[in-house]
Amino acid sequence: MALEANGRHPFRISAQWKDPATQRIHIFLSENLWFDPSEYLAGHETVTVLVNRDDPRKHHMDISFLPSMA
């Protein structure tokens, strides 16, 4: 089921990483964003993602470079 609030759907930033040990590709998603972050991503080829070594599904994407909502 897709998330929707007031007829709007959130944006999310996705990043991928290839684990050199297993050759598996992991996809990481940011938290929900209620504005289009596209203009703030220009010039950002990489984003920091903190990953739990034991469970890569547990991660945190650092999106602190984005403006915060008022």
All heavy atoms as a GROMACS GRO file, in nm:
protein
  574
    1MET      N    1   0.084  -0.117   0.000
    1MET     CA    2   0.000   0.000   0.000
    1MET      C    3   0.089   0.124   0.000
    1MET      O    4   0.182   0.134   0.078
    1MET     CB    5  -0.091  -0.002   0.123
    1MET     CG    6  -0.173   0.123   0.133
    1MET     SD    7  -0.313   0.118   0.245
    1MET     CE    8  -0.244   0.074   0.399
    2ALA      N    9   0.062   0.216  -0.087
    2ALA     CA   10   0.141   0.338  -0.099
    2ALA      C   11   0.095   0.440   0.005
    2ALA      O   12  -0.023   0.451   0.035
    2ALA     CB   13   0.130   0.396  -0.239
    3LEU      N   14   0.190   0.516   0.056
    3LEU     CA   15   0.160   0.622   0.152
    3LEU      C   16   0.107   0.744   0.080
    3LEU      O   17   0.159   0.783  -0.024
    3LEU     CB   18   0.288   0.658   0.230
    3LEU     CG   19   0.275   0.769   0.333
    3LEU    CD1   20   0.180   0.727   0.444
    3LEU    CD2   21   0.412   0.800   0.391
    4GLU      N   22   0.002   0.802   0.136
    4GLU     CA   23  -0.058   0.922   0.078
    4GLU      C   24  -0.111   1.008   0.192
    4GLU      O   25  -0.166   0.957   0.289
    4GLU     CB   26  -0.173   0.884  -0.015
    4GLU     CG   27  -0.240   1.002  -0.080
    4GLU     CD   28  -0.354   0.960  -0.172
    4GLU    OE1   29  -0.352   0.848  -0.225
    4GLU    OE2   30  -0.444   1.042  -0.192
    5ALA      N   31  -0.090   1.139   0.181
    5ALA     CA   32  -0.144   1.234   0.280
    5ALA      C   33  -0.197   1.355   0.204
    5ALA      O   34  -0.125   1.415   0.125
    5ALA     CB   35  -0.037   1.276   0.380
    6ASN      N   36  -0.321   1.388   0.227
    6ASN     CA   37  -0.385   1.501   0.158
    6ASN      C   38  -0.371   1.491   0.006
    6ASN      O   39  -0.348   1.591  -0.062
    6ASN     CB   40  -0.328   1.634   0.208
    6ASN     CG   41  -0.356   1.656   0.355
    6ASN    OD1   42  -0.462   1.616   0.404
    6ASN    ND2   43  -0.263   1.716   0.425
    7GLY      N   44  -0.381   1.370  -0.045
    7GLY     CA   45  -0.373   1.348  -0.189
    7GLY      C   46  -0.232   1.355  -0.246
    7GLY      O   47  -0.215   1.352  -0.367
    8ARG      N   48  -0.131   1.364  -0.161
    8ARG     CA   49   0.009   1.372  -0.207
    8ARG      C   50   0.085   1.248  -0.162
    8ARG      O   51   0.055   1.189  -0.059
    8ARG     CB   52   0.076   1.496  -0.146
    8ARG     CG   53   0.015   1.626  -0.193
    8ARG     CD   54   0.080   1.747  -0.127
    8ARG     NE   55   0.225   1.744  -0.145
    8ARG     CZ   56   0.313   1.783  -0.053
    8ARG    NH1   57   0.272   1.828   0.064
    8ARG    NH2   58   0.442   1.779  -0.077
    9HIS      N   59   0.185   1.212  -0.241
    9HIS     CA   60   0.274   1.102  -0.208
    9HIS      C   61   0.413   1.159  -0.180
    9HIS      O   62   0.455   1.253  -0.247
    9HIS     CB   63   0.283   1.004  -0.325
    9HIS     CG   64   0.151   0.941  -0.358
    9HIS    ND1   65   0.101   0.834  -0.290
    9HIS    CD2   66   0.059   0.973  -0.451
    9HIS    CE1   67  -0.016   0.801  -0.340
    9HIS    NE2   68  -0.044   0.885  -0.439
   10PRO      N   69   0.484   1.102  -0.083
   10PRO     CA   70   0.617   1.155  -0.050
   10PRO      C   71   0.722   1.119  -0.156
   10PRO      O   72   0.708   1.021  -0.229
   10PRO     CB   73   0.650   1.089   0.083
   10PRO     CG   74   0.574   0.960   0.080
   10PRO     CD   75   0.447   0.990   0.004
   11PHE      N   76   0.825   1.201  -0.161
   11PHE     CA   77   0.944   1.172  -0.242
   11PHE      C   78   1.039   1.092  -0.154
   11PHE      O   79   1.035   1.102  -0.031
   11PHE     CB   80   1.014   1.301  -0.286
   11PHE     CG   81   0.935   1.382  -0.383
   11PHE    CD1   82   0.843   1.476  -0.341
   11PHE    CD2   83   0.955   1.364  -0.520
   11PHE    CE1   84   0.771   1.552  -0.431
   11PHE    CE2   85   0.883   1.440  -0.611
   11PHE     CZ   86   0.791   1.533  -0.566
   12ARG      N   87   1.127   1.014  -0.218
   12ARG     CA   88   1.234   0.944  -0.145
   12ARG      C   89   1.358   0.946  -0.234
   12ARG      O   90   1.349   0.937  -0.356
   12ARG     CB   91   1.194   0.800  -0.113
   12ARG     CG   92   1.077   0.798  -0.015
   12ARG     CD   93   1.041   0.661   0.025
   12ARG     NE   94   1.125   0.620   0.136
   12ARG     CZ   95   1.115   0.503   0.196
   12ARG    NH1   96   1.028   0.415   0.153
   12ARG    NH2   97   1.192   0.472   0.296
   13ILE      N   98   1.472   0.954  -0.170
   13ILE     CA   99   1.599   0.946  -0.242
   13ILE      C  100   1.645   0.802  -0.234
   13ILE      O  101   1.640   0.740  -0.128
   13ILE     CB  102   1.704   1.040  -0.178
   13ILE    CG1  103   1.656   1.184  -0.186
   13ILE    CG2  104   1.839   1.022  -0.246
   13ILE    CD1  105   1.742   1.281  -0.106
   14SER      N  106   1.689   0.748  -0.346
   14SER     CA  107   1.741   0.611  -0.345
   14SER      C  108   1.890   0.614  -0.379
   14SER      O  109   1.936   0.698  -0.455
   14SER     CB  110   1.665   0.522  -0.443
   14SER     OG  111   1.684   0.565  -0.575
   15ALA      N  112   1.962   0.522  -0.318
   15ALA     CA  113   2.106   0.507  -0.342
   15ALA      C  114   2.133   0.358  -0.350
   15ALA      O  115   2.062   0.277  -0.291
   15ALA     CB  116   2.186   0.571  -0.229
   16GLN      N  117   2.238   0.323  -0.423
   16GLN     CA  118   2.274   0.182  -0.430
   16GLN      C  119   2.421   0.163  -0.399
   16GLN      O  120   2.502   0.254  -0.416
   16GLN     CB  121   2.240   0.122  -0.565
   16GLN     CG  122   2.320   0.174  -0.681
   16GLN     CD  123   2.279   0.107  -0.812
   16GLN    OE1  124   2.170   0.056  -0.827
   16GLN    NE2  125   2.369   0.108  -0.907
   17TRP      N  126   2.452   0.044  -0.351
   17TRP     CA  127   2.589   0.008  -0.316
   17TRP      C  128   2.612  -0.139  -0.349
   17TRP      O  129   2.526  -0.223  -0.322
   17TRP     CB  130   2.613   0.032  -0.166
   17TRP     CG  131   2.740  -0.024  -0.113
   17TRP    CD1  132   2.866   0.017  -0.143
   17TRP    CD2  133   2.755  -0.130  -0.019
   17TRP    NE1  134   2.958  -0.057  -0.073
   17TRP    CE2  135   2.891  -0.148   0.005
   17TRP    CE3  136   2.664  -0.212   0.048
   17TRP    CZ2  137   2.941  -0.245   0.091
   17TRP    CZ3  138   2.713  -0.308   0.134
   17TRP    CH2  139   2.850  -0.323   0.155
   18LYS      N  140   2.724  -0.167  -0.411
   18LYS     CA  141   2.760  -0.306  -0.442
   18LYS      C  142   2.859  -0.355  -0.338
   18LYS      O  143   2.968  -0.299  -0.323
   18LYS     CB  144   2.821  -0.316  -0.581
   18LYS     CG  145   2.853  -0.457  -0.623
   18LYS     CD  146   2.906  -0.460  -0.765
   18LYS     CE  147   2.939  -0.599  -0.810
   18LYS     NZ  148   2.996  -0.598  -0.946
   19ASP      N  149   2.820  -0.457  -0.263
   19ASP     CA  150   2.905  -0.516  -0.161
   19ASP      C  151   3.018  -0.590  -0.230
   19ASP      O  152   2.994  -0.686  -0.303
   19ASP     CB  153   2.823  -0.611  -0.074
   19ASP     CG  154   2.900  -0.670   0.041
   19ASP    OD1  155   3.025  -0.673   0.036
   19ASP    OD2  156   2.836  -0.715   0.138
   20PRO      N  157   3.144  -0.546  -0.211
   20PRO     CA  158   3.255  -0.611  -0.281
   20PRO      C  159   3.278  -0.755  -0.237
   20PRO      O  160   3.330  -0.836  -0.313
   20PRO     CB  161   3.375  -0.523  -0.249
   20PRO     CG  162   3.337  -0.446  -0.129
   20PRO     CD  163   3.188  -0.434  -0.129
   21ALA      N  164   3.235  -0.790  -0.117
   21ALA     CA  165   3.255  -0.926  -0.068
   21ALA      C  166   3.157  -1.025  -0.130
   21ALA      O  167   3.193  -1.139  -0.158
   21ALA     CB  168   3.242  -0.928   0.085
   22THR      N  169   3.033  -0.981  -0.151
   22THR     CA  170   2.930  -1.073  -0.200
   22THR      C  171   2.886  -1.042  -0.342
   22THR      O  172   2.813  -1.122  -0.401
   22THR     CB  173   2.806  -1.067  -0.110
   22THR    OG1  174   2.748  -0.936  -0.119
   22THR    CG2  175   2.839  -1.100   0.035
   23GLN      N  176   2.926  -0.926  -0.396
   23GLN     CA  177   2.884  -0.879  -0.528
   23GLN      C  178   2.734  -0.852  -0.535
   23GLN      O  179   2.678  -0.837  -0.643
   23GLN     CB  180   2.924  -0.980  -0.638
   23GLN     CG  181   3.073  -1.006  -0.645
   23GLN     CD  182   3.152  -0.879  -0.673
   23GLN    OE1  183   3.128  -0.810  -0.770
   23GLN    NE2  184   3.245  -0.847  -0.585
   24ARG      N  185   2.668  -0.842  -0.420
   24ARG     CA  186   2.526  -0.811  -0.416
   24ARG      C  187   2.506  -0.660  -0.415
   24ARG      O  188   2.582  -0.588  -0.352
   24ARG     CB  189   2.460  -0.873  -0.293
   24ARG     CG  190   2.462  -1.026  -0.298
   24ARG     CD  191   2.398  -1.086  -0.178
   24ARG     NE  192   2.254  -1.056  -0.183
   24ARG     CZ  193   2.172  -1.076  -0.082
   24ARG    NH1  194   2.217  -1.125   0.032
   24ARG    NH2  195   2.045  -1.047  -0.093
   25ILE      N  196   2.402  -0.615  -0.483
   25ILE     CA  197   2.369  -0.474  -0.485
   25ILE      C  198   2.258  -0.448  -0.382
   25ILE      O  199   2.157  -0.518  -0.378
   25ILE     CB  200   2.325  -0.429  -0.625
   25ILE    CG1  201   2.444  -0.442  -0.720
   25ILE    CG2  202   2.267  -0.288  -0.622
   25ILE    CD1  203   2.420  -0.394  -0.859
   26HIS      N  204   2.282  -0.346  -0.300
   26HIS     CA  205   2.186  -0.306  -0.198
   26HIS      C  206   2.128  -0.171  -0.239
   26HIS      O  207   2.201  -0.082  -0.282
   26HIS     CB  208   2.253  -0.294  -0.061
   26HIS     CG  209   2.308  -0.424  -0.011
   26HIS    ND1  210   2.234  -0.512   0.065
   26HIS    CD2  211   2.430  -0.482  -0.027
   26HIS    CE1  212   2.308  -0.617   0.094
   26HIS    NE2  213   2.427  -0.601   0.040
   27ILE      N  214   1.998  -0.157  -0.222
   27ILE     CA  215   1.928  -0.031  -0.250
   27ILE      C  216   1.887   0.028  -0.116
   27ILE      O  217   1.827  -0.040  -0.032
   27ILE     CB  218   1.802  -0.054  -0.336
   27ILE    CG1  219   1.836  -0.127  -0.465
   27ILE    CG2  220   1.730   0.079  -0.362
   27ILE    CD1  221   1.924  -0.051  -0.560
   28PHE      N  222   1.920   0.156  -0.096
   28PHE     CA  223   1.887   0.225   0.027
   28PHE      C  224   1.791   0.340  -0.005
   28PHE      O  225   1.809   0.409  -0.105
   28PHE     CB  226   2.013   0.279   0.094
   28PHE     CG  227   2.116   0.174   0.121
   28PHE    CD1  228   2.233   0.170   0.048
   28PHE    CD2  229   2.095   0.078   0.219
   28PHE    CE1  230   2.328   0.074   0.073
   28PHE    CE2  231   2.190  -0.019   0.244
   28PHE     CZ  232   2.307  -0.022   0.171
   29LEU      N  233   1.692   0.360   0.081
   29LEU     CA  234   1.594   0.466   0.061
   29LEU      C  235   1.598   0.564   0.178
   29LEU      O  236   1.614   0.523   0.293
   29LEU     CB  237   1.453   0.407   0.050
   29LEU     CG  238   1.428   0.315  -0.067
   29LEU    CD1  239   1.291   0.251  -0.057
   29LEU    CD2  240   1.442   0.391  -0.198
   30SER      N  241   1.580   0.691   0.144
   30SER     CA  242   1.574   0.793   0.248
   30SER      C  243   1.440   0.786   0.318
   30SER      O  244   1.348   0.714   0.276
   30SER     CB  245   1.591   0.932   0.186
   30SER     OG  246   1.475   0.968   0.113
   31GLU      N  247   1.428   0.866   0.422
   31GLU     CA  248   1.298   0.882   0.486
   31GLU      C  249   1.206   0.956   0.389
   31GLU      O  250   1.250   1.007   0.286
   31GLU     CB  251   1.313   0.962   0.615
   31GLU     CG  252   1.368   1.102   0.593
   31GLU     CD  253   1.406   1.170   0.722
   31GLU    OE1  254   1.494   1.119   0.794
   31GLU    OE2  255   1.347   1.275   0.750
   32ASN      N  256   1.078   0.958   0.419
   32ASN     CA  257   0.981   1.028   0.334
   32ASN      C  258   1.009   1.178   0.334
   32ASN      O  259   1.035   1.236   0.439
   32ASN     CB  260   0.839   1.003   0.383
   32ASN     CG  261   0.798   0.859   0.367
   32ASN    OD1  262   0.842   0.792   0.276
   32ASN    ND2  263   0.712   0.811   0.454
   33LEU      N  264   1.004   1.236   0.216
   33LEU     CA  265   1.024   1.380   0.199
   33LEU      C  266   0.897   1.438   0.138
   33LEU      O  267   0.848   1.386   0.037
   33LEU     CB  268   1.142   1.408   0.107
   33LEU     CG  269   1.276   1.350   0.151
   33LEU    CD1  270   1.378   1.359   0.039
   33LEU    CD2  271   1.326   1.425   0.274
   34TRP      N  272   0.847   1.546   0.196
   34TRP     CA  273   0.722   1.603   0.148
   34TRP      C  274   0.747   1.723   0.057
   34TRP      O  275   0.664   1.812   0.043
   34TRP     CB  276   0.630   1.635   0.264
   34TRP     CG  277   0.587   1.508   0.329
   34TRP    CD1  278   0.638   1.452   0.443
   34TRP    CD2  279   0.490   1.416   0.281
   34TRP    NE1  280   0.578   1.332   0.468
   34TRP    CE2  281   0.486   1.307   0.370
   34TRP    CE3  282   0.405   1.416   0.170
   34TRP    CZ2  283   0.401   1.199   0.352
   34TRP    CZ3  284   0.320   1.307   0.153
   34TRP    CH2  285   0.319   1.201   0.242
   35PHE      N  286   0.865   1.725  -0.006
   35PHE     CA  287   0.897   1.824  -0.109
   35PHE      C  288   0.989   1.755  -0.209
   35PHE      O  289   1.053   1.654  -0.177
   35PHE     CB  290   0.964   1.949  -0.050
   35PHE     CG  291   1.097   1.923   0.015
   35PHE    CD1  292   1.215   1.939  -0.056
   35PHE    CD2  293   1.105   1.882   0.147
   35PHE    CE1  294   1.339   1.914   0.003
   35PHE    CE2  295   1.228   1.857   0.208
   35PHE     CZ  296   1.345   1.874   0.136
   36ASP      N  297   0.996   1.807  -0.329
   36ASP     CA  298   1.079   1.750  -0.434
   36ASP      C  299   1.226   1.791  -0.408
   36ASP      O  300   1.259   1.908  -0.418
   36ASP     CB  301   1.033   1.800  -0.570
   36ASP     CG  302   1.110   1.740  -0.686
   36ASP    OD1  303   1.209   1.669  -0.663
   36ASP    OD2  304   1.069   1.766  -0.800
   37PRO      N  305   1.313   1.696  -0.377
   37PRO     CA  306   1.452   1.729  -0.345
   37PRO      C  307   1.542   1.743  -0.467
   37PRO      O  308   1.662   1.769  -0.453
   37PRO     CB  309   1.496   1.610  -0.260
   37PRO     CG  310   1.421   1.495  -0.320
   37PRO     CD  311   1.286   1.553  -0.358
   38SER      N  312   1.489   1.731  -0.587
   38SER     CA  313   1.570   1.727  -0.710
   38SER      C  314   1.670   1.841  -0.722
   38SER      O  315   1.787   1.819  -0.752
   38SER     CB  316   1.480   1.727  -0.834
   38SER     OG  317   1.398   1.615  -0.835
   39GLU      N  318   1.626   1.964  -0.698
   39GLU     CA  319   1.717   2.077  -0.716
   39GLU      C  320   1.831   2.077  -0.616
   39GLU      O  321   1.937   2.132  -0.641
   39GLU     CB  322   1.641   2.210  -0.710
   39GLU     CG  323   1.586   2.244  -0.573
   39GLU     CD  324   1.512   2.376  -0.572
   39GLU    OE1  325   1.579   2.481  -0.564
   39GLU    OE2  326   1.388   2.373  -0.580
   40TYR      N  327   1.814   2.011  -0.502
   40TYR     CA  328   1.918   2.006  -0.400
   40TYR      C  329   2.014   1.889  -0.421
   40TYR      O  330   2.118   1.881  -0.356
   40TYR     CB  331   1.856   1.997  -0.261
   40TYR     CG  332   1.759   2.110  -0.236
   40TYR    CD1  333   1.622   2.088  -0.242
   40TYR    CD2  334   1.804   2.239  -0.212
   40TYR    CE1  335   1.532   2.192  -0.221
   40TYR    CE2  336   1.716   2.344  -0.192
   40TYR     CZ  337   1.581   2.320  -0.196
   40TYR     OH  338   1.493   2.423  -0.177
   41LEU      N  339   1.979   1.799  -0.513
   41LEU     CA  340   2.064   1.684  -0.542
   41LEU      C  341   2.166   1.713  -0.650
   41LEU      O  342   2.262   1.638  -0.666
   41LEU     CB  343   1.978   1.563  -0.582
   41LEU     CG  344   1.886   1.509  -0.474
   41LEU    CD1  345   1.796   1.401  -0.530
   41LEU    CD2  346   1.965   1.459  -0.355
   42ALA      N  347   2.147   1.823  -0.724
   42ALA     CA  348   2.243   1.859  -0.828
   42ALA      C  349   2.380   1.877  -0.765
   42ALA      O  350   2.396   1.947  -0.666
   42ALA     CB  351   2.198   1.988  -0.897
   43GLY      N  352   2.478   1.810  -0.822
   43GLY     CA  353   2.614   1.819  -0.769
   43GLY      C  354   2.644   1.717  -0.661
   43GLY      O  355   2.757   1.707  -0.614
   44HIS      N  356   2.544   1.641  -0.619
   44HIS     CA  357   2.565   1.536  -0.519
   44HIS      C  358   2.564   1.400  -0.588
   44HIS      O  359   2.458   1.344  -0.614
   44HIS     CB  360   2.456   1.539  -0.412
   44HIS     CG  361   2.468   1.652  -0.316
   44HIS    ND1  362   2.543   1.644  -0.202
   44HIS    CD2  363   2.416   1.776  -0.319
   44HIS    CE1  364   2.536   1.759  -0.137
   44HIS    NE2  365   2.459   1.842  -0.208
   45GLU      N  366   2.680   1.350  -0.622
   45GLU     CA  367   2.687   1.219  -0.686
   45GLU      C  368   2.683   1.108  -0.584
   45GLU      O  369   2.649   0.994  -0.616
   45GLU     CB  370   2.814   1.207  -0.770
   45GLU     CG  371   2.812   1.297  -0.891
   45GLU     CD  372   2.933   1.275  -0.980
   45GLU    OE1  373   2.995   1.167  -0.972
   45GLU    OE2  374   2.964   1.366  -1.057
   46THR      N  375   2.721   1.141  -0.461
   46THR     CA  376   2.720   1.040  -0.355
   46THR      C  377   2.644   1.095  -0.235
   46THR      O  378   2.630   1.216  -0.218
   46THR     CB  379   2.863   1.002  -0.310
   46THR    OG1  380   2.927   1.118  -0.257
   46THR    CG2  381   2.944   0.947  -0.426
   47VAL      N  382   2.596   1.005  -0.155
   47VAL     CA  383   2.528   1.039  -0.030
   47VAL      C  384   2.576   0.938   0.073
   47VAL      O  385   2.600   0.821   0.041
   47VAL     CB  386   2.375   1.038  -0.047
   47VAL    CG1  387   2.322   0.903  -0.085
   47VAL    CG2  388   2.306   1.091   0.076
   48THR      N  389   2.594   0.983   0.195
   48THR     CA  390   2.641   0.894   0.302
   48THR      C  391   2.525   0.811   0.354
   48THR      O  392   2.418   0.864   0.385
   48THR     CB  393   2.702   0.976   0.417
   48THR    OG1  394   2.812   1.051   0.366
   48THR    CG2  395   2.749   0.887   0.530
   49VAL      N  396   2.549   0.680   0.364
   49VAL     CA  397   2.451   0.588   0.421
   49VAL      C  398   2.521   0.509   0.529
   49VAL      O  399   2.624   0.445   0.504
   49VAL     CB  400   2.391   0.493   0.314
   49VAL    CG1  401   2.292   0.397   0.377
   49VAL    CG2  402   2.327   0.572   0.201
   50LEU      N  403   2.467   0.514   0.649
   50LEU     CA  404   2.520   0.434   0.760
   50LEU      C  405   2.446   0.302   0.760
   50LEU      O  406   2.323   0.300   0.762
   50LEU     CB  407   2.501   0.508   0.892
   50LEU     CG  408   2.559   0.649   0.897
   50LEU    CD1  409   2.521   0.718   1.027
   50LEU    CD2  410   2.708   0.646   0.879
   51VAL      N  411   2.521   0.192   0.756
   51VAL     CA  412   2.462   0.060   0.739
   51VAL      C  413   2.498  -0.031   0.856
   51VAL      O  414   2.614  -0.035   0.898
   51VAL     CB  415   2.512  -0.004   0.607
   51VAL    CG1  416   2.451  -0.141   0.586
   51VAL    CG2  417   2.483   0.086   0.489
   52ASN      N  418   2.400  -0.104   0.905
   52ASN     CA  419   2.424  -0.205   1.007
   52ASN      C  420   2.493  -0.323   0.939
   52ASN      O  421   2.440  -0.382   0.846
   52ASN     CB  422   2.290  -0.248   1.069
   52ASN     CG  423   2.305  -0.352   1.177
   52ASN    OD1  424   2.378  -0.449   1.162
   52ASN    ND2  425   2.234  -0.332   1.286
   53ARG      N  426   2.614  -0.355   0.983
   53ARG     CA  427   2.692  -0.463   0.919
   53ARG      C  428   2.618  -0.596   0.919
   53ARG      O  429   2.631  -0.675   0.826
   53ARG     CB  430   2.825  -0.483   0.991
   53ARG     CG  431   2.922  -0.374   0.974
   53ARG     CD  432   3.048  -0.410   1.052
   53ARG     NE  433   3.128  -0.294   1.081
   53ARG     CZ  434   3.242  -0.266   1.022
   53ARG    NH1  435   3.289  -0.346   0.930
   53ARG    NH2  436   3.308  -0.158   1.054
   54ASP      N  437   2.544  -0.623   1.025
   54ASP     CA  438   2.475  -0.752   1.038
   54ASP      C  439   2.345  -0.757   0.958
   54ASP      O  440   2.297  -0.865   0.926
   54ASP     CB  441   2.446  -0.782   1.184
   54ASP     CG  442   2.575  -0.793   1.266
   54ASP    OD1  443   2.676  -0.844   1.212
   54ASP    OD2  444   2.574  -0.749   1.383
   55ASP      N  445   2.288  -0.641   0.928
   55ASP     CA  446   2.161  -0.636   0.857
   55ASP      C  447   2.153  -0.508   0.775
   55ASP      O  448   2.107  -0.405   0.824
   55ASP     CB  449   2.045  -0.644   0.956
   55ASP     CG  450   1.910  -0.656   0.886
   55ASP    OD1  451   1.905  -0.650   0.761
   55ASP    OD2  452   1.809  -0.670   0.957
   56PRO      N  453   2.200  -0.511   0.650
   56PRO     CA  454   2.200  -0.390   0.567
   56PRO      C  455   2.062  -0.327   0.546
   56PRO      O  456   2.052  -0.212   0.508
   56PRO     CB  457   2.258  -0.437   0.433
   56PRO     CG  458   2.335  -0.560   0.467
   56PRO     CD  459   2.262  -0.622   0.582
   57ARG      N  460   1.956  -0.404   0.575
   57ARG     CA  461   1.822  -0.345   0.565
   57ARG      C  462   1.803  -0.235   0.670
   57ARG      O  463   1.720  -0.147   0.654
   57ARG     CB  464   1.714  -0.451   0.583
   57ARG     CG  465   1.710  -0.552   0.467
   57ARG     CD  466   1.614  -0.662   0.497
   57ARG     NE  467   1.662  -0.733   0.617
   57ARG     CZ  468   1.599  -0.831   0.677
   57ARG    NH1  469   1.482  -0.871   0.631
   57ARG    NH2  470   1.649  -0.889   0.783
   58LYS      N  471   1.883  -0.240   0.775
   58LYS     CA  472   1.881  -0.137   0.879
   58LYS      C  473   1.987  -0.034   0.843
   58LYS      O  474   2.106  -0.061   0.851
   58LYS     CB  475   1.909  -0.198   1.016
   58LYS     CG  476   1.804  -0.298   1.060
   58LYS     CD  477   1.838  -0.357   1.193
   58LYS     CE  478   1.733  -0.459   1.233
   58LYS     NZ  479   1.766  -0.524   1.360
   59HIS      N  480   1.942   0.081   0.800
   59HIS     CA  481   2.034   0.184   0.753
   59HIS      C  482   1.977   0.322   0.778
   59HIS      O  483   1.858   0.337   0.807
   59HIS     CB  484   2.064   0.166   0.603
   59HIS     CG  485   1.945   0.189   0.516
   59HIS    ND1  486   1.852   0.091   0.493
   59HIS    CD2  487   1.902   0.299   0.450
   59HIS    CE1  488   1.758   0.139   0.414
   59HIS    NE2  489   1.785   0.267   0.387
   60HIS      N  490   2.063   0.420   0.766
   60HIS     CA  491   2.021   0.560   0.779
   60HIS      C  492   2.094   0.640   0.671
   60HIS      O  493   2.216   0.637   0.664
   60HIS     CB  494   2.056   0.616   0.917
   60HIS     CG  495   2.034   0.764   0.926
   60HIS    ND1  496   1.909   0.819   0.937
   60HIS    CD2  497   2.120   0.867   0.921
   60HIS    CE1  498   1.920   0.951   0.940
   60HIS    NE2  499   2.047   0.982   0.930
   61MET      N  500   2.017   0.710   0.588
   61MET     CA  501   2.075   0.794   0.484
   61MET      C  502   2.089   0.936   0.539
   61MET      O  503   1.992   0.992   0.589
   61MET     CB  504   1.987   0.794   0.359
   61MET     CG  505   2.047   0.871   0.244
   61MET     SD  506   1.944   0.870   0.095
   61MET     CE  507   1.947   0.696   0.053
   62ASP      N  508   2.209   0.991   0.528
   62ASP     CA  509   2.234   1.127   0.575
   62ASP      C  510   2.187   1.225   0.468
   62ASP      O  511   2.252   1.243   0.366
   62ASP     CB  512   2.382   1.147   0.604
   62ASP     CG  513   2.414   1.288   0.652
   62ASP    OD1  514   2.320   1.367   0.676
   62ASP    OD2  515   2.533   1.319   0.663
   63ILE      N  516   2.074   1.288   0.495
   63ILE     CA  517   2.019   1.387   0.402
   63ILE      C  518   2.020   1.525   0.468
   63ILE      O  519   1.938   1.611   0.435
   63ILE     CB  520   1.879   1.347   0.354
   63ILE    CG1  521   1.784   1.324   0.470
   63ILE    CG2  522   1.885   1.226   0.261
   63ILE    CD1  523   1.640   1.306   0.430
   64SER      N  524   2.115   1.545   0.558
   64SER     CA  525   2.122   1.671   0.631
   64SER      C  526   2.156   1.789   0.540
   64SER      O  527   2.139   1.905   0.580
   64SER     CB  528   2.224   1.662   0.744
   64SER     OG  529   2.354   1.634   0.694
   65PHE      N  530   2.201   1.764   0.416
   65PHE     CA  531   2.229   1.872   0.323
   65PHE      C  532   2.101   1.932   0.265
   65PHE      O  533   2.103   2.038   0.204
   65PHE     CB  534   2.320   1.824   0.209
   65PHE     CG  535   2.261   1.714   0.125
   65PHE    CD1  536   2.186   1.743   0.013
   65PHE    CD2  537   2.283   1.581   0.159
   65PHE    CE1  538   2.129   1.641  -0.063
   65PHE    CE2  539   2.228   1.478   0.083
   65PHE     CZ  540   2.151   1.509  -0.028
   66LEU      N  541   1.988   1.865   0.285
   66LEU     CA  542   1.860   1.918   0.237
   66LEU      C  543   1.807   2.021   0.335
   66LEU      O  544   1.829   2.010   0.456
   66LEU     CB  545   1.757   1.804   0.224
   66LEU     CG  546   1.785   1.698   0.119
   66LEU    CD1  547   1.681   1.588   0.128
   66LEU    CD2  548   1.787   1.759  -0.020
   67PRO      N  549   1.731   2.118   0.285
   67PRO     CA  550   1.667   2.212   0.378
   67PRO      C  551   1.560   2.140   0.456
   67PRO      O  552   1.503   2.039   0.410
   67PRO     CB  553   1.607   2.318   0.286
   67PRO     CG  554   1.591   2.250   0.154
   67PRO     CD  555   1.699   2.147   0.146
   68SER      N  556   1.531   2.186   0.576
   68SER     CA  557   1.426   2.124   0.655
   68SER      C  558   1.295   2.197   0.632
   68SER      O  559   1.292   2.314   0.597
   68SER     CB  560   1.462   2.125   0.803
   68SER     OG  561   1.483   2.258   0.846
   69MET      N  562   1.189   2.124   0.649
   69MET     CA  563   1.055   2.181   0.631
   69MET      C  564   1.022   2.271   0.749
   69MET      O  565   1.058   2.242   0.863
   69MET     CB  566   0.951   2.069   0.621
   69MET     CG  567   0.961   1.985   0.495
   69MET     SD  568   0.919   2.074   0.347
   69MET     CE  569   0.744   2.091   0.368
   70ALA      N  570   0.953   2.380   0.723
   70ALA     CA  571   0.912   2.473   0.829
   70ALA      C  572   0.788   2.418   0.897
   70ALA      O  573   0.714   2.342   0.843
   70ALA     CB  574   0.883   2.610   0.769
   0.00000   0.00000   0.00000
